[in-house]
């Protein structure tokens, strides 16, 4: 069983760093062109959100690293919340067996620390 946990820990997880969200009418989306600027309702000094499986697991500040952008993590949720974020892809999911499996996996991973 420990080997299974080690293999799981090596899996890749898509990470999203979100600077903001906005809503646009379909005709505005269709009118987008190179050079268009979208104003996001977020000030530059506000924290960015780091999402795994569309669930916030950490926040941080935007930083410039050479010619690239990065995120300096300022807050990280607990390990259980991060593991659970990598579970079911839909928050409306009501599959209790899947929820129990995710909970069992979180327990296994936490025991290995």
PLY file of the C-alpha trace (Angstrom):
ply
format ascii 1.0
element vertex 113
property float x
property float y
property float z
element edge 112
property int vertex1
property int vertex2
end_header
0.00 0.00 0.00
2.90 2.39 0.73
4.10 1.93 -2.87
0.69 3.05 -4.13
0.91 6.21 -2.03
4.40 6.93 -3.38
3.14 6.54 -6.96
0.20 8.86 -6.24
2.56 11.49 -4.84
4.45 11.51 -8.17
1.35 12.28 -10.27
1.13 15.69 -11.94
-1.62 18.09 -10.95
-2.65 21.07 -13.08
-2.14 24.32 -11.21
-3.91 27.58 -12.05
-2.86 30.98 -10.73
-5.87 33.23 -11.07
-5.53 36.98 -11.25
-9.25 37.59 -11.52
-12.52 36.76 -13.19
-15.00 38.75 -15.17
-18.19 38.24 -17.07
-18.70 39.36 -20.65
-21.58 39.24 -23.09
-21.13 36.79 -25.96
-20.96 39.65 -28.48
-18.09 41.19 -26.45
-16.20 37.89 -26.49
-16.70 37.59 -30.24
-15.39 41.16 -30.67
-12.05 40.38 -28.93
-9.03 41.01 -31.12
-5.28 41.35 -30.67
-4.71 44.50 -28.64
-7.99 44.23 -26.72
-7.63 45.05 -23.05
-9.84 43.48 -20.41
-10.14 45.28 -17.10
-10.19 42.91 -14.15
-11.75 44.07 -10.91
-8.62 43.44 -8.86
-5.95 45.82 -7.62
-2.30 44.91 -8.36
-1.47 44.55 -4.66
-4.25 42.03 -4.00
-3.40 38.37 -3.43
-3.58 35.93 -6.33
-5.29 32.58 -5.86
-3.58 29.26 -6.57
-6.10 26.63 -7.59
-5.89 22.86 -7.88
-8.91 21.23 -9.49
-10.60 24.66 -9.48
-10.35 24.85 -5.68
-8.26 27.48 -3.90
-5.44 25.81 -1.94
-3.11 28.79 -1.49
-2.73 32.51 -2.10
0.26 34.65 -2.92
1.71 37.79 -4.41
2.75 38.28 -8.03
6.52 38.51 -8.47
8.78 39.05 -11.45
11.54 36.48 -11.90
13.84 37.66 -14.67
11.62 37.92 -17.73
8.83 35.79 -16.26
6.06 36.12 -13.71
5.76 33.97 -10.63
3.78 33.72 -7.42
5.26 34.04 -3.94
3.08 31.91 -1.70
1.85 33.78 1.38
-0.82 31.36 2.63
-1.29 27.62 2.17
-4.32 25.68 3.36
-3.80 22.58 5.46
-2.61 19.34 3.90
-6.02 17.66 4.13
-7.67 20.52 2.21
-5.00 20.30 -0.51
-5.45 16.54 -0.83
-9.23 16.89 -0.94
-8.90 19.60 -3.62
-7.28 16.99 -5.84
-10.27 14.68 -5.38
-13.65 15.04 -7.09
-13.67 17.46 -10.02
-17.19 18.73 -9.40
-18.16 20.45 -6.13
-21.77 19.39 -6.72
-20.76 15.73 -6.87
-22.79 13.62 -4.47
-21.08 10.25 -5.00
-20.53 9.22 -1.36
-18.33 6.25 -2.34
-16.00 8.61 -4.18
-16.00 11.00 -1.21
-15.14 8.09 1.11
-12.32 7.01 -1.24
-10.90 10.55 -1.27
-11.11 10.68 2.53
-9.35 7.30 2.82
-6.64 8.46 0.41
-6.15 11.65 2.42
-5.76 9.58 5.59
-3.17 7.33 3.89
-1.19 10.27 2.56
-1.23 12.02 5.93
-0.02 8.86 7.69
2.99 8.77 5.36
4.23 12.18 6.54
0 1
1 2
2 3
3 4
4 5
5 6
6 7
7 8
8 9
9 10
10 11
11 12
12 13
13 14
14 15
15 16
16 17
17 18
18 19
19 20
20 21
21 22
22 23
23 24
24 25
25 26
26 27
27 28
28 29
29 30
30 31
31 32
32 33
33 34
34 35
35 36
36 37
37 38
38 39
39 40
40 41
41 42
42 43
43 44
44 45
45 46
46 47
47 48
48 49
49 50
50 51
51 52
52 53
53 54
54 55
55 56
56 57
57 58
58 59
59 60
60 61
61 62
62 63
63 64
64 65
65 66
66 67
67 68
68 69
69 70
70 71
71 72
72 73
73 74
74 75
75 76
76 77
77 78
78 79
79 80
80 81
81 82
82 83
83 84
84 85
85 86
86 87
87 88
88 89
89 90
90 91
91 92
92 93
93 94
94 95
95 96
96 97
97 98
98 99
99 100
100 101
101 102
102 103
103 104
104 105
105 106
106 107
107 108
108 109
109 110
110 111
111 112
